Amino acid sequence: MDDAILKITIAKLKRWDGQTVDKEKLESLRDEIYAKTKTNKFAPFSNIKKWIKAARKEMAKNAKKAGAAEKSRKPAARAAPEPKIESVPARIQTGMDEMKMEMERPRQEVNLPKPTMVLDKVYLQTITYEIGSMRSALDRIGRQLDKLEKELNQHRQAE
């Protein structure tokens, strides 16, 4: 990319600081680039977006260099000590005292009534069915474990 295009794009981006780049802004950037360089009169928006991306990278790189140069110029400054407040206004003091009193007060527990359970026939049947299916699964697992235990004992005796 040409340096002239980069400079124009950076200048436009600085003017548009914080604004979104829409179709109208892309067109105005393309027109300004054409007016100053007499090239890229019908540049596609994809190229203009690439130029904007490159210009932003260049701006970030320059900002990083400027920040590093700024740090090297300034010696490490100590943080200024906070000024001590010798007296607190009466309104603020009373407000703080009220807050402390509220925090010191014990919290009162409120007993809520226990909800009543409503059990209908269908609900109990589904629970019974689930318990039955769990029992059958446990029986099946128990039989498989017994079978595996027998096989292990046979292998041990065979050795």
Secondary structure, DSSP 8 states (H G I E B T S, - for coil): --HHHHHHHHHHHHHTTT----HHHHHHHHHHHHHHHS--TT--HHHHHHHHHHHHHHHHHHHHHHHHHHHHHS---------------HHHHHHHHHHHHHHHS---------------HHHHHHHHHHHHHHHHHHHHHHHHHHHHHHHHHHHHHH-
